[in-house]
Amino acid sequence: NIAADIEKEELDLYHGLSGELPIKNIKAAKVVTIHDLIFLRHPQFYKPLDRWFYRKKAQHAVNNADKIIAISKQTADDIQNFFGIDKSKIEIIYQGCHPQFYQKATQQSIDYVQQKYNFPKRFIVAMGTIEQRKNVGSIVKALVNLPKDVVLYCFGRKTNYVYTVNRLAAKYGVKDRVIMIHDAHFSEIPAIYSLAQCLLYVSLFEGFGIPVLEGITYGIPVITSGGSSMQEAGGDSVMYVNPDSPTDIKDKIELILSSPTLRGSLIERGYTHAKLFRNDKVADKIFEVYKQTIELHKTKL
């Protein structure tokens, strides 16, 4: 029982890291991090019972927290719009990414993934759970009008949407150029990025878009969706597309494939923008929220 443990340890503060707080009231100051409210923005991607449960959990958390951390302005706006929470209660603190993206992969790890996946000379990568919201189907349609030597590798957990993507690939005659990988180890991603031409993350909606940050931190050109939070993650260092336009996606991929200068410029701008999200900066901001919240909570007692 989390609430009982909090009381037993006489904690000054409890931080719900993933959108929830104990149901039972606790004496400690309370901070909750809300990553996204996609289940309210795009209910079609969720089962009715799941939507009900997620809403109840989020409603309780935002109502009872002393402070709410939103991982993007998009999420902060959604918290205000869907739950009527005063913006003074919300702090926007962007996420960082795993430190493995801070340095280049070793030649040994690059050779290992090349041998394991047998990558062709030119391939593009889609990263993230292969589900409807991630919109891989639009990339498949874009592939049709790209040079035939360009192969799409999709790395991510399998859902039923995989079968939709495979049917699309067969319909458009690119089945042999769409490779699904569901069991890649997280530690392999930097080496994969070293070999790929670009990273595509054309999701229909995200709370933040960690793969975008991972890509620019590591140094691979990134193509992502305009709108929602991806523009916060990517700044001026990525190429934005209309996720519903395979033509737009194809055009941006072609630009990166054909221009080493553009590729180099995106990578350099990515390094600069990614420094804003380093874990030490994130930690400092979170610690400041902790101090403010404890003081605020004391005034309520």
Solvent accessible surface area in square Angstrom, and as a share of the most:
residue,aa,sasa,rsa
1,N,138,0.71
2,I,102,0.52
3,A,4,0.03
4,A,50,0.39
5,D,81,0.42
6,I,6,0.03
7,E,57,0.26
8,K,161,0.68
9,E,112,0.50
10,E,147,0.66
11,L,76,0.38
12,D,103,0.53
13,L,30,0.15
14,Y,47,0.18
15,H,27,0.12
16,G,2,0.02
17,L,124,0.62
18,S,73,0.47
19,G,12,0.11
20,E,81,0.36
21,L,12,0.06
22,P,21,0.13
23,I,143,0.73
24,K,132,0.56
25,N,123,0.63
26,I,7,0.04
27,K,163,0.69
28,A,5,0.04
29,A,1,0.01
30,K,19,0.08
31,V,0,0.00
32,V,0,0.00
33,T,11,0.06
34,I,4,0.02
35,H,58,0.26
36,D,46,0.24
37,L,2,0.01
38,I,3,0.01
39,F,17,0.07
40,L,30,0.15
41,R,100,0.37
42,H,41,0.19
43,P,53,0.34
44,Q,120,0.53
45,F,46,0.19
46,Y,57,0.22
47,K,145,0.62
48,P,97,0.61
49,L,133,0.66
50,D,52,0.27
51,R,77,0.28
52,W,149,0.52
53,F,108,0.45
54,Y,73,0.28
55,R,98,0.36
56,K,114,0.48
57,K,53,0.22
58,A,6,0.05
59,Q,58,0.26
60,H,40,0.18
61,A,0,0.00
62,V,0,0.00
63,N,81,0.41
64,N,62,0.32
65,A,4,0.03
66,D,9,0.05
67,K,22,0.09
68,I,0,0.00
69,I,4,0.02
70,A,0,0.00
71,I,8,0.04
72,S,0,0.00
73,K,112,0.47
74,Q,29,0.13
75,T,1,0.01
76,A,4,0.03
77,D,47,0.24
78,D,2,0.01
79,I,0,0.00
80,Q,54,0.24
81,N,114,0.58
82,F,70,0.29
83,F,21,0.09
84,G,66,0.63
85,I,20,0.10
86,D,94,0.49
87,K,145,0.61
88,S,83,0.54
89,K,45,0.19
90,I,16,0.08
91,E,53,0.24
92,I,75,0.38
93,I,9,0.05
94,Y,66,0.25
95,Q,47,0.21
96,G,15,0.14
97,C,10,0.06
98,H,93,0.41
99,P,66,0.42
100,Q,29,0.13
101,F,1,0.00
102,Y,64,0.24
103,Q,113,0.50
104,K,115,0.49
105,A,22,0.17
106,T,87,0.51
107,Q,119,0.53
108,Q,150,0.67
109,S,39,0.25
110,I,26,0.13
111,D,76,0.39
112,Y,118,0.45
113,V,1,0.01
114,Q,62,0.27
115,Q,156,0.69
116,K,92,0.39
117,Y,24,0.09
118,N,121,0.62
119,F,10,0.04
120,P,48,0.30
121,K,189,0.80
122,R,63,0.23
123,F,1,0.01
124,I,0,0.00
125,V,0,0.00
126,A,6,0.05
127,M,21,0.10
128,G,21,0.20
129,T,29,0.17
130,I,2,0.01
131,E,43,0.19
132,Q,106,0.47
133,R,30,0.11
134,K,27,0.11
135,N,14,0.07
136,V,6,0.03
137,G,4,0.04
138,S,12,0.07
139,I,2,0.01
140,V,0,0.00
141,K,73,0.31
142,A,1,0.01
143,L,0,0.00
144,V,53,0.30
145,N,103,0.53
146,L,6,0.03
147,P,58,0.36
148,K,172,0.73
149,D,74,0.38
150,V,0,0.00
151,V,21,0.12
152,L,0,0.00
153,Y,11,0.04
154,C,0,0.00
155,F,6,0.03
156,G,17,0.17
157,R,152,0.56
158,K,92,0.39
159,T,37,0.22
160,N,124,0.63
161,Y,33,0.13
162,V,4,0.03
163,Y,105,0.40
164,T,51,0.30
165,V,0,0.00
166,N,47,0.24
167,R,157,0.57
168,L,31,0.16
169,A,0,0.00
170,A,55,0.43
171,K,155,0.66
172,Y,82,0.31
173,G,60,0.57
174,V,4,0.02
175,K,124,0.52
176,D,115,0.59
177,R,22,0.08
178,V,12,0.07
179,I,57,0.29
180,M,36,0.16
181,I,25,0.13
182,H,73,0.32
183,D,119,0.62
184,A,32,0.25
185,H,118,0.53
186,F,89,0.37
187,S,68,0.44
188,E,15,0.07
189,I,16,0.08
190,P,8,0.05
191,A,1,0.01
192,I,0,0.00
193,Y,3,0.01
194,S,45,0.29
195,L,51,0.26
196,A,1,0.00
197,Q,39,0.17
198,C,0,0.00
199,L,0,0.00
200,L,1,0.01
201,Y,10,0.04
202,V,1,0.01
203,S,1,0.00
204,L,59,0.30
205,F,11,0.05
206,E,14,0.06
207,G,4,0.03
208,F,4,0.02
209,G,5,0.05
210,I,48,0.24
211,P,19,0.12
212,V,0,0.00
213,L,1,0.00
214,E,12,0.05
215,G,0,0.00
216,I,4,0.02
217,T,9,0.05
218,Y,5,0.02
219,G,13,0.12
220,I,3,0.01
221,P,1,0.01
222,V,0,0.00
223,I,0,0.00
224,T,0,0.00
225,S,2,0.01
226,G,32,0.30
227,G,34,0.32
228,S,30,0.19
229,S,0,0.00
230,M,1,0.00
231,Q,90,0.40
232,E,37,0.17
233,A,0,0.00
234,G,0,0.00
235,G,24,0.23
236,D,95,0.49
237,S,1,0.01
238,V,10,0.06
239,M,27,0.12
240,Y,52,0.20
241,V,6,0.04
242,N,78,0.40
243,P,21,0.13
244,D,104,0.54
245,S,27,0.18
246,P,37,0.23
247,T,88,0.51
248,D,35,0.18
249,I,0,0.00
250,K,37,0.16
251,D,58,0.30
252,K,42,0.18
253,I,0,0.00
254,E,63,0.28
255,L,83,0.41
256,I,4,0.02
257,L,29,0.14
258,S,86,0.56
259,S,31,0.20
260,P,106,0.67
261,T,113,0.66
262,L,42,0.21
263,R,62,0.23
264,G,33,0.32
265,S,44,0.29
266,L,6,0.03
267,I,32,0.16
268,E,107,0.48
269,R,92,0.34
270,G,0,0.00
271,Y,71,0.27
272,T,92,0.54
273,H,30,0.13
274,A,4,0.03
275,K,116,0.49
276,L,107,0.53
277,F,6,0.03
278,R,72,0.26
279,N,55,0.28
280,D,94,0.49
281,K,92,0.39
282,V,22,0.13
283,A,57,0.44
284,D,101,0.52
285,K,103,0.44
286,I,42,0.21
287,F,124,0.52
288,E,77,0.35
289,V,6,0.04
290,Y,56,0.21
291,K,96,0.41
292,Q,77,0.34
293,T,0,0.00
294,I,47,0.24
295,E,101,0.45
296,L,70,0.35
297,H,23,0.10
298,K,118,0.50
299,T,107,0.62
300,K,124,0.52
301,L,158,0.79
